[in-house]
C-alpha cells in the first residue's frame, strides 16, 4: 500500500487533486482523481476518475485496478460524441462490468509477463492516454 501511495504521489504530484480510501462494504482500496488534462495545448474538461482495486489485487492477469470515469459519466461521454463528428457507436476500450463502464487499461504485451503487476499509477497512465485520445478526437472534428 505504501508503494502504491508513493507511486501515485510521484506520478501526480500537484497536477491533480487526489485522495485514497477504502470502500465500506468490501474494504477495497480506491483512488479518486480530479484532473484537467492538456491536449494539443488546450485545457480539457475536468475528469473525475475512480480507480478501484480488485479484491484479489495484485494479480498478474489483466488489470487488477479498474478505472471508472465519474465525470464525465458514460452518458455524458455518449452525448459529447453525439454532438461531434466522431462516428457514433461503441466507444473503443470501454468495458461494461458489474460496477459500470471502465476504461480498458490492460496492457496486452504484459499478459504473459511474470514481472508485471497492475498498479493504480500504471492504470491511471493508460487511462490518461485514452482520455487524451478521446479529447483529441473531439478537438479534431475530422477524426
ZIWOHU-V155918 format. One record per pair of residues at least 24 apart in sequence whose ideal C-beta (glycine too) atoms are under 7 Angstrom apart, sorted by the first residue. I is the first residue (numbers start at 1). J is the second residue. If there is no record, write none. Layout:
# ZIWOHU-V155918
i: (I:I)
j: (J:J)
This chain:
# ZIWOHU-V155918
i: (1:4:4:7:7:8:8:11:11:26:28:28:28:29:31:33:37:37:37:37:39:39:39:39:40:40:42:44:45:46:47:47:49:51:51:51:58:58:60:60:60:61:62:63:63:63:63:64:65:65:65:65:66:66:67:67:67:67:67:67:68:68:68:69:74:74:80:84:84:85:86:86:93:103:103)
j: (29:119:120:119:121:120:121:121:124:55:52:53:55:53:120:124:128:131:132:135:132:135:136:139:136:139:139:135:72:71:71:131:127:120:123:124:117:118:114:116:117:111:106:105:106:118:123:118:118:119:120:123:97:102:102:103:105:123:124:127:99:100:102:103:100:101:138:138:141:141:137:143:130:127:130)
